[in-house]
Structure formats: C-alpha cells, structure tokens
Amino acid sequence: MSKLVIVGTVAFDAIETPFGKTDKILGGAATFIGLAASQFNVDSAIVSVVGGDFPQEHLDLLSEREIDISGIEIVKEGKTFFWSGLYHNDMNSRDTLITELNVLADFKPVVPKSYRDSKVVMLGNLHPLVQSSVLDQMTTEPLLVVLDTMNFWMDCALEDLLTVIKRVDVITINDEEARQLTGEYSLVVAARKIHEMGPKYVVIKKGEHGALLFHNENVFFAPALPLEEVFDPTGAGDTFAGGFAGYLAKTDDHSFENMKKAVIYGSTLASFCVEKFGTERMENLDGNEIHKRLQQFKALTQFEIELT
Amino acid sequence: MSKLVIVGTVAFDAIETPFGKTDKILGGAATFIGLAASQFNVDSAIVSVVGGDFPQEHLDLLSEREIDISGIEIVKEGKTFFWSGLYHNDMNSRDTLITELNVLADFKPVVPKSYRDSKVVMLGNLHPLVQSSVLDQMTTEPLLVVLDTMNFWMDCALEDLLTVIKRVDVITINDEEARQLTGEYSLVVAARKIHEMGPKYVVIKKGEHGALLFHNENVFFAPALPLEEVFDPTGAGDTFAGGFAGYLAKTDDHSFENMKKAVIYGSTLASFCVEKFGTERMENLDGNEIHKRLQQFKALTQFEIELT
C-alpha cells in the first residue's frame, strides 16, 4: 500500500439534468477522486483550495473518509470555485452555464510535508502549471503519476500541458480530447501519438461507451455498465480516475495486468456515481455493493472460447 | 450442425468513403450474411432476387463457399437492387445517394424445398412482409429465428414489422433504431420493451462502440475491436449477424452462454469486414486470421478479479 496525493478542485456545483436540478452542492475533481480512492482505504491527501464560504461539514465528510485535508487551503476572505452545468436529454452533451474561478484563480498548491514522498500522485483536472508544481514538490520520485485533463487547457495552455504530460506515467482523457490533442480520429492512432508525448499508459474515456487502456501494442477495454437511468454524469470521469489511482496505490502493482483491474474498478465506481446527483451516491456506498457490481461487470464481459 | 436459410438482398453497392470510392461492386445483406456464416461450414442457402445484369462470377463466389443459391431468383429482364452511399469523416454517419429497388420491388421469396426444414433462419433486412413470407414457408418450426431490420421499416411498415418481430427469437438492431422502435433512450429499457414485443434475445449494435446482448435480466457486451482505420463500414452489421447466426447453426446450442460466444464471433468477423471495400476482405479471410483475432478479443476484454 502506497500513499496517494491528489490535487484538484474542491468546489460547488449546481447541476440541471432532465431529472431535476440542484442548488450549490459539493463537487470538484479532487472531491470525487478522493471519495472513490477512499474505497480502498489508502492513505491519501487532497491538495486544493476553498473559500470562507465552504461548509465545514463538507471538509468533515472528507476527513471521515480518512482523507488528509491539511493540504486544502482555506482562503477566508475568498469564495469557493463554482461550476454550473445543464445536461441535455441524451446526457452525453452539456452546457456550462457558470464558471466562477474565485479562489482557484490564485491557487498555489502546497503538498503537506508528510505526503511529499507519496508513491502515487493523481493530478486531477487543473491548470497544467498547478499540476507541474505538485510534481516539483515531491521529495522522492513517485512510482506512478496519473494525470487527468480536459480540452480547455489544450485551447489556452497547450505548451504547459505538453510539458506536464511529458512527466506522467498515465494520462486519462476523453475520446474527443484525445482527438483534439493529436489531430487523429482513430483512437488507436491517437493513443500511439500520446504515448510519444510521454505517458506509457493512455486511458481514453468514452463515457457511456466505456474506457480503453493502451500500453505499447496492448489494449484493454472496459465497458460502462448499461444502466436503466443515468441520473447525473457529473464527476463520473473523476470517480473513474480516483478508483483507478486508488486501486493502484493499494496494490502497488503497476503492471499492465493490474492496470486492467484498476480500469474495471474505476468503471465500477463510476457506474455508481451517475446514479444520484453530485457526490450523494459515493457518500453512501458500501463494499458489498461494489462487490456485487464487480460480479455484474464479470458477467457483462467474460466469455469462454477455447483457443489453442 | 443445423441447416441455415438466409433471406436478404443480393445487390450492387457503390460506396464513397474518405479513403476512396468504388464502382458498382457486390453487396447486399444476404451476401454479407452468407459470407460470414460460410466461415462455419454450415449448410446454408440464400433466398433473394437479382436482375439479368448480375454477373455470374458473383453467384459463383457464393457457390464456391458452399452456399446454396437455388433460392436466388434471376429476373432476366430486370435490374439488380442498387444502393449507393457516402460516408463522412467519422465513418459513423452516411448519406444514401441512390436507392434503386429494381427487381426487389416485386420480390416474392421462395425457400428451396430442401431448406424448408432448416432449424435456423436468418431474416436479413428487407420488407417485413417478405421476412414473414419466409417463415410461412417453413414446413417444420425452426429452432431459432434471427431478424435484422432498420429504421426505414419503422417509418413505413411498422405494423408489418411488429407482426414479424412477434415471431422471432432474436432481433439485431442498432442503438438509434432500438430507441426509435421503443421511444426509450436507455438501451436497457429499450431492450426490455423489445423483449415484450416477442424476441427472447435482443442484440443492440452500437457500431464502433460494440454490441449488447440482452436476455431477461442478463446482459453481455462485446466491444468492437479498436482499429487503426475503418476503411468501409458497409456490411459490418450484416457480417455481425451472419457470424452470429452461423455460429449458432454450427453449434446447435441456443443458450445465453453460447449466444455470448456467437456475439464475439459476429464482432470478430465484422472487424475484418470494415478493413476493405465491400466484400473484399470477407472473400479473402482464413481460419488462422480469425483465430488470431479471437485471441485479440480475449486480450481486449478478459481480466482476473477474484470474487467470492
């Protein structure tokens, strides 16, 4: 078992879907990543920033999950990052209604001293310079760095993004972003180009169509569990990444074979995340439910064809 | 091993993709289904119609595959069904440029006497009344009837379509068509509604995103093999259906477990079909290649997570 340090947003979200809408609720990439990773009882810390308006109960929720929050800076006079989005009927497209950076605009991450030797680092979606700064603070080289990013940084900070991408072992990125980053439509070709940018492992997230893991000439695919209803996709990608990184931190095995399992765990946790608004489902999730859903994943994908 | 009777078009296609374009080449649902099923050396027959303009060499190609063509009517004074389509850059959308029904307009299928006791019937995409007529001609009730259809018949012959759907065991349909047929966005809910229309097994084809097999509360998923290049998607769905039906005719086991394997074989064969224009790849495909690709499918999807 390794220590896991997570950098990312801890935020307010306001979400509207065809099923309803929320006021400002707990959100943020690091929140979803941390909740997912906490399922593996790893020693983890979140590095982030919130404003004076951020309720203590949200911080307590993370602490109760044994997540170290000493790296979450509280800017008393500031306001917490706020995102608001509207999902359309197919749940695959969304409009961003509001983005208020607030305290995130001047965020200088500080990794707690006791986590600067963490073996696993999960760089949640944030400005690539912030992601780089976390790596710079590590006193011993991590064994595994996982980076998540999005198209926004390709549009406005591409050079910084390419610099940090060079330094990571695994990148998780969605299909459209992989295409934008490489200019290639085929995900197989896109993954190869991203390999050449640095990451030995490339995970391409396809939302309801599952996720692909590439490593040299190897490829593994995990479907998304077919659900009767996707209630709110917010945080599903972060939950996937958190499950992935959490499982690898727990098992200390960064082989392709074990990374396949990490992808399955990530997909399993993401399948819960979308069942309720925001973090609600992830706050109320027990090991038995996860176990049962892993069995569903096996039934969904495993077959017996004897090949000699 | 069971006899397999296939009804569907035998046709000319003219295809344009970002990679190039063809003149009139061999196409048609029954052609692709027959070529795929022939990989299993089952005793199969195609029921279809062509015009006097149809080259003998195309018929010879089918005969050489041990496909009985006595049920392919040749209307000497007529012209063969012709379809022309243009694929866009993403290969997921296409425009139909030309549809000339020609001899298909008055097609009255006649199942050869020696195939009226076939245990497996594959109803390729055609007017639902033509599909029904084939079932009416069977002298003993088939053990397995598989139906493929498309949105066109939902728009202009819905009642006839619902009548024939009631009579089949398996339906193969793409995701958008499943949504149109049921008015449900969730494929899980759509599959349940289609079950209620008659078919015990529902296969939803998602193109590059794979295929789902539903049977009561069971669901199985086969991804499409991630390819560097999809050259021409024409016939991929029919090839999938042909591989599926051919494997089931060969094995005589219509259990859910065996149907999972049939879905994998169908996906495997479809992954070859798209590598070249039209039927070219399916005409030049040997058992070793199939075996190797099945191994790729296993590597792509199989994982080891011990669950008690």
Contacts between the chains, C-beta under 8 A, distances in Angstrom:
chain1	res1	chain2	res2	distance
A	89	B	185	6.8
A	90	B	185	6.5
A	185	B	89	6.8
A	185	B	90	6.5
A	186	B	227	7.1
A	186	B	228	5.5
A	186	B	229	6.1
A	186	B	230	7.8
A	187	B	226	6.0
A	188	B	226	5.0
A	188	B	227	6.4
A	188	B	228	4.8
A	189	B	228	5.7
A	206	B	209	7.3
A	209	B	206	7.2
A	209	B	209	4.3
A	209	B	210	7.7
A	210	B	209	7.7
A	210	B	210	7.9
A	210	B	223	7.1
A	212	B	226	6.2
A	218	B	299	7.2
A	219	B	226	5.8
A	219	B	299	7.7
A	219	B	300	6.0
A	220	B	299	7.4
A	220	B	300	6.2
A	220	B	301	7.6
A	220	B	303	7.4
A	221	B	223	4.6
A	221	B	226	7.2
A	221	B	300	5.1
A	221	B	301	6.0
A	223	B	210	7.1
A	223	B	221	4.6
A	223	B	223	6.7
A	226	B	187	6.0
A	226	B	188	5.0
A	226	B	212	6.2
A	226	B	219	5.8
A	226	B	221	7.2
A	227	B	186	7.1
A	227	B	188	6.4
A	228	B	186	5.5
A	228	B	188	4.8
A	228	B	189	5.7
A	229	B	186	6.1
A	230	B	186	7.8
A	257	B	304	7.6
A	260	B	303	4.7
A	261	B	303	6.0
A	261	B	304	7.4
A	261	B	305	5.5
A	264	B	303	5.8
A	264	B	305	6.2
A	291	B	307	6.4
A	294	B	305	6.0
A	294	B	307	5.7
A	295	B	307	5.6
A	298	B	305	7.1
A	298	B	307	6.9
A	299	B	218	7.2
A	299	B	219	7.8
A	299	B	220	7.4
A	300	B	219	6.1
A	300	B	220	6.2
A	300	B	221	5.1
A	301	B	220	7.7
A	301	B	221	6.0
A	301	B	301	5.2
A	301	B	302	7.6
A	301	B	303	7.8
A	302	B	301	7.6
A	302	B	302	6.4
A	303	B	220	7.4
A	303	B	260	4.7
A	303	B	261	5.9
A	303	B	264	5.8
A	303	B	301	7.8
A	304	B	257	7.6
A	304	B	261	7.4
A	305	B	261	5.5
A	305	B	264	6.3
A	305	B	294	6.1
A	305	B	298	7.1
A	307	B	291	6.4
A	307	B	294	5.7
A	307	B	295	5.6
A	307	B	298	6.9
